[in-house]
Amino acid sequence: MATTARKSNELAPLRAPLIAGGGTALLFAAGVGLIALFGDPAGRPPLARGELGTLPQPELRAEIEHQPEDAHARPVRFAGEDTSGPDDSHEDEISLAGVTDGFDPPQPSHGSDPADAEARHAAAANPYALTPAPISGLTEDGPSGPLPVIGPDGQRPDSAYARPFHVDPEAPIIAVIIGGMGLNRAVTEEAIDTLPPEVSLSFAPYSRDLQTWVDRARAAGHEVLIEMPMEPYDYPNNDPGPHTLLADATETENARRLAWVMSQTTGYFAVMNYLGARFSTAGAPFESTLRRIEDRGVAFIHDGNGRRAAIEQAGYNAGARFTVADRILDEDPSPRSIDERLLTLEALALQNGSALGSGFAYPATVEEVADWARSLESRGYVLAPASAVLARRNGQDGGETATHTADAGGHH
């Protein structure tokens, strides 16, 4: 008994810290649970890594954006590829979903559902934000979703959804369009978040969560385009996807495919080609397509890859509001080559008053354009949305994009 009592007395000093430590652990666990449920007492929200959620506070973004160094090196999936493969549906989604999106998953209403209120609120809070889409009176129901239409008062979607732009008509303006948006989550986010709002973004119609991406781009100030897959010369070995417009298809079939493309989202001011070297030189099929686009009050911009004279002639014949990019920035996607093409745009802007470049959603393209744009104004140029170059080439005063008054003969 004496020995037992002695051991008990010897262990007493050890039990106290153990008991205290156990109590502290229980209190810490309870505190973590409360923060997870109700948020940080300092006002920071709980982190949700597995689903789309609210945008974290700036001080938390550095903690949770642990993208691997090769995240931007993931292959960009081109239109027509299967975007539901295991690499996209698991690894890419889990690593980025809920971290930097800041928007709820898209609704099947193509942006018209009140559930999109968070995106609309973000747009209202951003001084660069464009009017949320769709704008009343500028859509009608189509077989695959809402289609753009000229409003009852004559308002055109290409004017309503363009980024407003006012500049001295003598100032040399340069516009850049980055295409392939929506196919690669990381590159699309970087383009929306880091490029100046004057840079226009063109989205693939096959993109997952397309309306959410378009809403987010417009909330950041970028005007957007939708890409129309068109037949290349090496089709079907090079297949732009199941809704590709074909030179030998019937007019009814191409009209159906065009309607599908144009109904995948709302808020775009122009249609842009995706590939299409053969279709754009097919004469009547291409002209008929441009005429249908024009009838809906939407502009057409070609990326410049193909026979420019044939593309322009089709646009004239169709009476379409269109233009063609002067240079493709990243045929060679090396930083040095992209930088040289951007310098060429500057020379063309001095010579012609405007210049338009097109690029693809390569990480190097986004990075080089962002770096180039930072010092553009100091060199005497004005960075403009693509719609402003389109407007100037259509004879509109000073590049103003609020109205459309040009006729077919004013294209360049």
C-alpha positions in Angstrom: 0.0 0.0 0.0 2.8 2.4 0.8 4.5 1.6 -2.4 1.3 2.2 -4.4 0.7 5.5 -2.6 4.3 6.5 -3.3 4.0 5.7 -7.1 0.7 7.6 -7.2 2.4 10.6 -5.6 5.3 10.4 -8.0 3.0 10.3 -11.1 0.8 13.1 -9.9 3.0 15.8 -11.4 2.9 14.0 -14.8 -0.9 13.6 -14.8 -1.5 17.3 -14.5 0.1 18.3 -17.8 -1.4 15.2 -19.5 -4.9 16.2 -18.3 -4.3 19.9 -19.3 -2.9 18.8 -22.7 -5.9 16.6 -23.3 -8.3 19.4 -22.4 -6.4 21.8 -24.7 -6.6 19.3 -27.6 -10.3 18.9 -27.1 -10.7 22.7 -27.1 -8.5 23.1 -30.2 -10.5 20.4 -32.1 -13.8 22.1 -31.1 -12.4 25.4 -32.3 -11.4 24.0 -35.7 -14.8 22.5 -36.1 -16.5 25.8 -35.3 -14.3 27.6 -37.8 -15.0 25.0 -40.5 -18.8 25.4 -39.9 -19.0 29.2 -39.3 -15.8 30.7 -40.6 -12.8 32.3 -39.0 -13.5 34.7 -36.1 -11.3 37.2 -37.9 -13.8 37.2 -40.7 -12.1 34.8 -43.2 -14.4 32.2 -44.8 -13.8 28.5 -44.5 -11.9 26.9 -47.4 -13.8 24.6 -49.8 -11.5 22.8 -52.1 -13.8 20.3 -53.6 -16.5 22.4 -55.3 -17.1 25.8 -56.8 -17.5 28.4 -54.0 -16.9 32.0 -53.1 -13.7 33.7 -54.0 -11.3 33.5 -51.0 -10.0 36.7 -49.4 -6.7 38.0 -51.0 -4.6 36.9 -48.1 -5.8 33.4 -48.4 -5.4 33.0 -52.1 -1.6 32.6 -51.7 -2.1 29.8 -49.2 -4.5 27.8 -51.3 -3.3 28.4 -54.9 -0.5 25.8 -54.7 -0.6 25.0 -58.4 2.2 22.7 -59.5 4.8 24.4 -61.6 3.7 22.5 -64.7 0.0 23.4 -64.3 0.2 25.8 -67.3 2.0 23.2 -69.3 -0.9 20.8 -69.4 -2.0 20.3 -73.0 -4.6 22.6 -74.3 -7.6 20.6 -75.5 -8.7 21.7 -78.9 -12.2 21.9 -80.1 -13.5 18.5 -81.1 -11.4 16.6 -78.5 -13.2 14.6 -75.8 -13.3 17.1 -72.9 -14.8 14.5 -70.5 -11.7 12.3 -70.2 -10.2 11.3 -66.9 -7.4 13.9 -67.0 -10.1 16.7 -67.1 -12.8 15.3 -64.9 -10.6 14.5 -61.9 -7.1 15.9 -61.5 -7.7 19.3 -63.2 -11.1 19.8 -61.6 -10.0 18.9 -58.1 -6.8 21.0 -58.2 -8.6 24.2 -59.2 -12.3 24.0 -58.5 -13.5 26.2 -55.6 -10.2 28.0 -55.4 -10.3 30.9 -57.9 -13.6 30.6 -59.7 -15.7 32.8 -57.5 -18.9 31.8 -59.4 -21.6 29.2 -58.9 -21.8 26.3 -61.4 -23.6 27.3 -64.6 -27.4 27.0 -64.9 -29.0 25.5 -68.0 -30.7 28.8 -68.7 -27.6 30.2 -70.5 -27.1 33.0 -67.9 -30.7 34.2 -67.5 -31.4 32.4 -64.2 -31.5 34.4 -61.0 -29.0 31.9 -59.5 -26.4 33.8 -61.4 -26.8 36.7 -59.0 -23.3 36.3 -57.6 -21.7 36.9 -61.0 -24.0 39.8 -61.7 -23.1 41.3 -58.3 -19.4 40.9 -59.1 -20.0 42.7 -62.4 -21.7 45.6 -60.7 -18.8 46.0 -58.3 -16.1 46.0 -61.0 -15.6 49.4 -62.8 -14.5 47.5 -65.9 -17.5 45.1 -65.9 -19.7 44.8 -69.0 -23.5 44.6 -68.8 -24.5 41.1 -67.7 -25.9 38.9 -70.5 -28.5 38.3 -71.9 -29.8 41.8 -72.5 -33.6 41.9 -72.7 -34.9 41.7 -76.3 -31.7 40.5 -77.9 -32.4 36.7 -77.8 -35.0 34.3 -79.1 -35.6 30.6 -78.4 -33.8 28.3 -80.8 -33.7 24.5 -81.1 -30.6 24.2 -79.0 -31.0 27.3 -76.8 -31.2 31.1 -77.0 -30.1 32.7 -80.3 -29.1 36.3 -80.7 -31.5 38.5 -82.5 -31.7 42.2 -83.5 -33.9 44.0 -80.9 -37.3 45.5 -81.7 -35.7 49.0 -81.5 -33.0 48.0 -84.0 -30.3 47.4 -81.3 -27.7 44.8 -82.5 -26.1 42.3 -80.3 -22.7 43.1 -81.7 -23.0 46.7 -80.5 -24.8 45.9 -77.2 -22.2 43.3 -76.1 -19.1 45.1 -77.3 -16.8 46.8 -74.9 -17.5 50.6 -74.9 -14.6 52.5 -76.4 -13.9 56.2 -77.0 -10.6 57.5 -78.5 -9.2 60.2 -80.7 -9.9 59.0 -84.3 -6.3 59.8 -85.1 -4.8 57.6 -82.4 -3.2 54.3 -83.6 -5.2 51.5 -82.0 -4.2 47.9 -81.6 -6.5 45.0 -80.6 -5.7 41.4 -79.6 -8.0 38.4 -79.5 -7.0 35.3 -77.6 -8.9 32.2 -78.8 -9.4 28.7 -77.5 -10.8 30.1 -74.2 -12.6 27.6 -71.9 -10.7 24.5 -73.0 -8.0 24.7 -70.4 -9.1 25.9 -67.0 -5.8 27.3 -65.8 -5.0 29.3 -69.0 -8.5 30.6 -69.2 -8.4 31.9 -65.6 -5.0 33.5 -66.2 -6.2 35.2 -69.3 -9.3 36.6 -67.6 -7.5 37.7 -64.5 -4.2 39.0 -65.9 -4.9 40.5 -69.3 -6.1 44.1 -69.6 -9.9 44.3 -70.1 -9.3 45.7 -73.6 -8.1 42.3 -74.7 -10.9 40.3 -76.3 -11.4 36.6 -75.5 -12.9 34.0 -77.9 -14.5 30.9 -76.4 -14.7 27.4 -77.9 -18.4 26.3 -78.1 -17.4 22.9 -76.7 -16.1 24.4 -73.4 -17.3 23.0 -70.2 -19.3 25.6 -68.1 -19.3 27.9 -71.0 -21.8 30.5 -69.8 -20.0 30.8 -66.5 -16.7 31.5 -68.2 -18.3 34.1 -70.5 -20.0 35.8 -67.5 -16.7 35.8 -65.7 -14.8 37.3 -68.6 -17.4 40.0 -69.1 -17.4 40.8 -65.4 -13.7 41.4 -65.7 -14.3 43.8 -68.7 -13.4 41.5 -71.6 -15.7 41.4 -74.6 -16.1 37.9 -75.9 -16.5 36.0 -79.1 -17.8 32.5 -79.8 -15.8 30.2 -82.1 -17.4 28.5 -85.1 -15.7 25.2 -86.1 -15.1 25.2 -89.9 -13.7 22.6 -92.2 -9.9 22.6 -92.7 -8.2 21.2 -95.8 -7.1 18.0 -94.0 -10.6 17.2 -92.6 -11.5 14.6 -91.2 -7.9 13.8 -90.2 -8.0 17.2 -88.5 -11.6 17.3 -87.1 -12.8 20.5 -85.3 -15.7 18.6 -83.8 -19.2 17.3 -84.4 -20.7 20.7 -85.3 -18.1 21.6 -87.9 -19.5 23.5 -90.9 -18.5 21.7 -94.1 -18.0 22.9 -97.6 -20.0 19.9 -99.1 -22.8 19.9 -96.5 -26.3 21.1 -97.5 -27.2 24.6 -96.6 -29.8 23.3 -94.2 -27.3 21.2 -92.3 -24.7 24.0 -92.1 -27.5 26.3 -90.8 -28.4 23.8 -88.2 -24.8 23.5 -87.0 -24.4 27.3 -87.0 -27.5 27.6 -84.9 -26.1 25.1 -82.4 -22.8 27.0 -82.1 -24.6 30.4 -81.6 -26.9 29.0 -79.0 -24.3 27.7 -76.6 -23.9 31.0 -74.7 -25.1 34.6 -74.7 -23.1 37.8 -74.4 -20.8 37.5 -77.4 -20.5 40.4 -79.9 -18.9 38.4 -82.8 -18.4 34.9 -84.2 -14.9 33.8 -85.0 -13.6 30.9 -87.1 -12.0 27.9 -85.5 -9.8 26.5 -88.3 -11.7 26.5 -91.6 -9.2 27.1 -94.4 -11.3 25.0 -96.8 -14.7 26.3 -95.7 -13.6 29.9 -95.9 -12.7 29.5 -99.5 -15.8 27.5 -100.5 -17.7 30.4 -101.9 -21.5 30.1 -101.5 -21.5 27.9 -98.3 -19.3 30.4 -96.5 -21.2 33.4 -97.8 -24.5 31.9 -96.8 -23.1 31.4 -93.3 -21.9 34.9 -93.0 -25.3 36.2 -94.2 -27.0 34.2 -91.4 -24.7 35.6 -88.8 -25.3 39.2 -90.1 -29.1 38.6 -90.0 -28.8 38.1 -86.3 -26.9 41.3 -85.7 -23.6 39.6 -84.9 -20.3 40.5 -86.4 -17.7 38.1 -87.8 -14.0 38.2 -87.3 -11.6 35.8 -89.1 -8.3 34.9 -87.4 -6.3 35.5 -90.6 -5.3 31.9 -91.3 -6.2 31.3 -94.9 -6.6 33.2 -98.2 -7.4 36.7 -97.1 -8.7 37.8 -100.5 -11.2 35.0 -100.6 -12.4 35.6 -97.0 -12.9 39.3 -97.7 -14.7 38.7 -100.9 -17.1 36.4 -99.1 -17.7 39.0 -96.5 -18.5 41.7 -99.1 -20.8 39.4 -101.0 -22.7 38.5 -97.8 -23.1 42.1 -96.7 -21.6 41.1 -93.4 -20.1 43.2 -90.7 -16.6 41.6 -90.6 -12.9 42.1 -90.5 -9.8 39.9 -90.7 -6.9 39.8 -88.3 -3.6 41.2 -89.6 -1.3 38.7 -87.9 -1.5 35.4 -86.0 0.6 35.9 -83.0 1.7 32.4 -82.1 2.1 30.3 -85.2 5.4 29.8 -83.6 4.4 29.9 -79.9 7.8 30.8 -78.6 8.0 34.0 -76.5 10.5 35.6 -78.9 8.4 35.0 -82.0 5.2 36.2 -80.2 7.0 39.4 -79.2 8.1 40.0 -82.8 4.5 39.6 -84.1 3.3 42.1 -81.4 5.9 44.6 -82.6 4.7 44.1 -86.2 1.2 45.0 -85.0 2.6 48.3 -83.8 4.1 49.1 -87.2 0.8 48.2 -88.9 -1.1 50.5 -86.5 1.2 53.4 -87.4 0.8 52.7 -91.1 -3.0 52.0 -91.2 -4.4 53.5 -88.0 -5.4 50.2 -86.6 -4.1 46.6 -86.2 -5.6 43.4 -85.1 -3.8 40.3 -83.9 -5.1 36.9 -83.0 -3.6 34.2 -80.8 -4.5 31.0 -79.1 -4.7 30.0 -75.4 -1.1 29.1 -75.0 0.5 30.1 -71.7 3.3 31.9 -73.5 0.8 33.9 -75.6 -1.1 35.1 -72.5 2.1 36.0 -70.7 3.7 37.8 -73.6 0.6 39.8 -74.4 0.2 40.8 -70.8 3.8 42.0 -70.6 3.6 43.8 -74.0 0.4 45.7 -73.0 1.9 47.2 -69.8 4.1 49.6 -71.7 2.0 50.0 -74.9 0.6 53.4 -74.0 4.0 54.8 -73.2 5.0 54.0 -76.8 2.1 56.1 -78.2 -0.4 53.4 -78.9 -3.9 52.7 -77.6 -4.9 49.2 -76.6 -8.4 48.7 -77.9 -11.1 45.9 -77.9 -11.4 44.0 -81.2 -14.9 45.6 -81.7 -13.2 49.0 -81.9 -10.9 48.0 -84.7 -13.9 46.4 -86.4 -15.8 49.7 -86.0 -13.0 51.8 -87.3 -12.6 49.6 -90.4 -16.4 49.9 -90.9 -16.1 53.7 -91.1 -17.6 54.4 -87.7 -16.5 57.7 -86.1 -13.4 57.4 -83.9 -13.8 53.7 -83.3 -17.0 54.3 -81.3 -18.7 50.9 -80.8 -22.0 52.1 -79.4 -23.9 52.1 -82.7 -23.6 50.4 -86.0 -24.0 52.6 -89.1 -21.6 51.1 -91.7 -22.8 49.4 -94.8 -21.2 46.4 -96.5 -18.9 48.6 -98.6 -17.0 49.9 -95.6 -15.2 46.7 -94.7 -11.5 46.3 -94.8 
